[in-house]
Amino acid sequence: MAMATQEECGSALDRLARNLAGAGGAVRSAADVDRSVSCHVTDLDVTFTGRLRGAAITVDEDVRRGPPAERAQIRLAMTGDDLVALADGRLDFVRAWGTGRVRFEAGLRDLLRLRSLL
């Protein structure tokens, strides 16, 4: 199986953003923050950046080669295949985070607030 491409990873992030935008209740409430976000796709060595605002994620058009240039308030790192699997519902976020397949970093306040998303 070929590894996910940069375009497939961008599409996966768009799907995750749409899923979050369509969520309701506690999920929507937990994600109703204004934070910078980054997702470093480790096997492609590219970083997508964006903003989580009002329970919606906006992904920037620009994709950066290498790790994030600036430290986002919410940071994710994973392989492209894992990103696509998360977006498709084939990979459980909590299990992937617990086993180290997905790195998720944020300030303590954000971790506590976003725990209901996990």
QUIGIBEL-V976228 format. One record per residue. D_CENTER is the distance of its C-alpha to the mean C-alpha in whole Angstrom. Layout:
BEGIN
((D_CENTER) (D_CENTER))
END
This chain:
BEGIN
((23) (22) (18) (16) (16) (14) (15) (14) (10) (11) (12) (9) (7) (10) (11) (8) (9) (12) (12) (11) (13) (16) (15) (18) (20) (18) (15) (16) (18) (15) (12) (15) (15) (15) (12) (11) (7) (7) (5) (9) (10) (13) (15) (15) (15) (13) (11) (9) (9) (10) (10) (10) (14) (16) (13) (12) (9) (11) (10) (13) (15) (16) (14) (15) (17) (16) (14) (13) (17) (16) (14) (12) (12) (8) (7) (6) (8) (9) (12) (11) (13) (11) (8) (11) (12) (9) (9) (13) (13) (15) (13) (13) (10) (13) (15) (13) (12) (16) (17) (15) (13) (10) (10) (8) (11) (12) (15) (17) (18) (14) (14) (17) (16) (12) (14) (15) (12) (12))
END
